[in-house]
Amino acid sequence: MTREKLRRAVYREELFRLQTELVKLQEWVRAERKRLIVIFEGRDAAGKGSTIKRVTEYLNPRVARIVALPKPTDRERGQWYFQRYVAQLPAAGEIVLMDRSWYNRAGVEWVMGFCSEEEHRRFLHQCPIFERLLTEDGIMLRKYWFSVSDGEQQKRMRARLDDPVRRWKLSEVDLESITRWDDYSRAKDEMILYTDIPEAPWSIVDSDDKRRARLNMIAHLLDSVPYREVPPPAMRLPHRPPADGYRRPSKNPGSYVPDHAASL
């Protein structure tokens, strides 16, 4: 059944409420020295990036860090597969948001032939072990798969092609994913089968409606973490002391930025 599209005013009000709760979650993570990883996976143009943007809009980048790794270097290709991701894990009091993750191996690398059958099989075996090690050490791991229909994906990719500020989001690999829809479906289903474990289950986000997807994902994340509001430290704005007679030079070094806004 097709649901009515969420009205913008309703969306904005609830988004801000949830973002306020995200700030409380952040302060709890920092105060309690917790470690949280949130993985964002899904097909190209499924809405992962825009959701991450809303999640982090009011968060402290020193606490909540986005990880979006490029393709591995020659040296990294010679390492244990999970090694470069281990370097990105959160320390105490940190949140890491992964815009794609080690699951590249089960998705684009496998479908596009960037890894061997043996490497793919080894990943499906090692990944649950790796994630159990993380959770046993106290790391909170949340995994979200953004599910988009084939028609909506094509619509979004077509829009990106015609948009000069979003054209950079498309690559040849992204465009080829349209012709490999069933291959990606099989790869995703096999990945979920092997890696949907009690310690780190998958959560599927219906993302054909981006507004609903963002609200649903953020609300689910907040519900999954037993955070509490941490009272902020008491602070008071101090009085500015009287001038001490310092006289500034008539012309400061440097030059002012031209007033472009005046030409509008």
N, C-alpha and C positions, 0 to 999 in steps of 0.2 A: 504494500500500500504506500502510495506517495504521500509524504508528509508535507504540510504547508511550510514554506520557507520561513525561517525565523526572522521576525521583524528586527530592523536595525536598532531601534531604540531599546527593545527588550534585550537584544544581544549585548549592546554596549553597557547597559546597567549591570547585567549579570557578570559580564567579563570583568568589569572593574571590581565587583565584589570578590570574585575569585582571585583576581590579582592581589587584592588586599590580603587575602588568606595566604597566598604564596609568599608574601613578605613575612608573615608570621611564621610560616614553615621555614623560611630561610634563617630567621633569627633563632628559631629553635635548633636547627641544625648547627648553627655557629655556637650557640651557648652550650649545647650538650655534646659538642664535638662528634656529631654523627657524620656518616658518609653515605651519600645518596647518588646513585647513577640512574639516569632516565634515558632509555634507548628509544630512538624514533626511527622506525623502519617502515617501508612500504614502497609501492611502485613509484616511478617518476611522476611528478606533478600530483601526488596524492595529498599534499598539504602539510607535509612535515615541517618545512622551513617556516611557513607562516605561523604555525602553531608555536614553534620554538620562540619566534619573535614575540608573540604575546605572552608566553610564559616568562620571558626574561625582561620584559619592558621596564619593570620597576625594581628588578633585583640588583644586588650589588655584584658587579662583575668580578670582584675579588673573592666572592663566595660562590656564585653560580657561574660556571665556566662552560662555554659551548666548545665541543670538540667536533671538528669536521675535517678529518684527515684526507690529504690528497692521495693519489695512487702511490704505492710503496716504491722506495728507491731500490737500486740494485742491492745495496747492503741489507735493507729490510727484507727483501725477497729471500735472502740467505739466512734469515733468523727463523726461530720458532714463530709460527703464524701469529700467536697472541701477544708476542713480545712487545710490539710497538703500541699495542693497546694498554698493556700493563703500565707503561710509562704515563698514561693519561688518567689513571685511576685517581679518585679523590683522596686527599689527606683528611685528617680529622677536621670537621667544621666546614666541609666543602660539598658542593653539589656539582655534578658533571652531567651535562645534557649532550648526548651523542647524536649528531645529525648523520645517521648511518653509523655502523659499528663493525664489530668482528663478523656480523652476519653478511657482510659483503661476499664472503666466501661461499655461502649457501645460496646467494642470489645472483648478482651480476657476474661475479667471477665464474660461477659454474655455468650459467646460461650462455655467456659470451665466450666460453672456452679459455678464460684467463687462468684457470687452474686445472690440474689433472683429475681424473676420476679418483685416484688414490688420495690426493690432497682433499678432495671434497668428502670422501668417506671418512678420512681421519678427522676432519672438522666435526662432522656429525657425531662422532664418538667422543671427541675431546671437549666439545663445547659444554655439554651438561656437567662434566667433571669440573671444568674451569669455573662455571658459574656457581656450582656448589661450594667450591673453595672460597669464592668471593663472599657468598652469603654466610658461610660458616665463620668467616673472620669478622662478621658484623656489618658488612656493606649491605645497604638496602638497594636492591636491584629491581627496577621496574621496566618492563618491555612493552612497547606499543607498536602495533602494526596498523598503519593507515590504509584502509581498504577503499579503493576507488573503482568505479565501473569503467568499462572500456570506452563507452561513449563520452563520459565526463573527462576521462584522461585525454582523449583526442581533442576535445573542446578546449581544455586548458593549454595543451601544447600548441594548438593553433593560435591561441591568444598570445602566447609568449613569442611566437614567431613574428607577430605584427607589433610587438611592444618594444620600443628601443631601450627601455630601462630594465626589461626582464629577459631580453634575448640571450643574455649571457648564461641564463639558467639551462639552456638547451645545449646538448652535445650530440655528436653522431650516435653515441651509444644510447642516449635517451630516445632519439628518434627511432632507432632500430628496435627498441623495446616494444613499439607498437606492432611490429610484424612478428614478435616473439611472445605474444600475449599468453598463449597456452603453455609455452616453455616456462615462463615465469610463474604461471599458476601451479604447474607441477612442482617446480623448485620450492615455492613457498609452502605448499602442502606438505612436502617431505620434511622441510625445515621445521615446521610446527610440530610434526609428528615426533621428531627426535628431541626437540629442545623445549617443549612445553612441559616443564618439570614443576613439581610442587614448590620447590624452593624459589623458583623464578618463572612463574607462568606468563604466557602471552596474554595481552589484552588487545582485542580487535576494536578499532575505531572506524565506524562508518563515516567516510569523509567526502561523500558526494556533495553534502552541504557543509561548506567550510566553517560557517559560524557554529553550527551544531557540533561539528567535530571538535573545534577548539574548546568549547564549553564542556563537552562531555569528557574529553581527555583530562582537562585540568581538574574538573570536579572529581574524577575517578582517582587521579593521583593524590589529591588532598585527602580523600577518604581512605586511601591505602596506607597512609603514614600517620602514626599516633602522635602527632605534634601537639603542642600546647602553646598558648600565647605567652611569650616571655616579656615581662614588664620592662620597658625601656629605662635606661638610667636617668635619674633626675638631672635635668639641665636647665639653666637659666641664662637668657641672653645678657651678657655683661653690658654695663654702661660704657660708652665710648669716652675715654679720658679727654680732657681739654687739650687743645693744640699746644705744642711745646715750643712754638716759634720757628719751626723748620720752614724754610722758603724753597719751594721747588724751582728748578731751572725754568727759564722762559720757554725753552723748547726741549722737549724730551727726545732722547735718541730713538731712532726708528721712525717709521712713517705710518700714518693711519691708513686703514683699508678704505678705499674709495666707497662712497655712499651709493652703491648700486640701487638700493631700495628707493632712493629719491627719483630715479628715472622711471619708476613703474607708474 
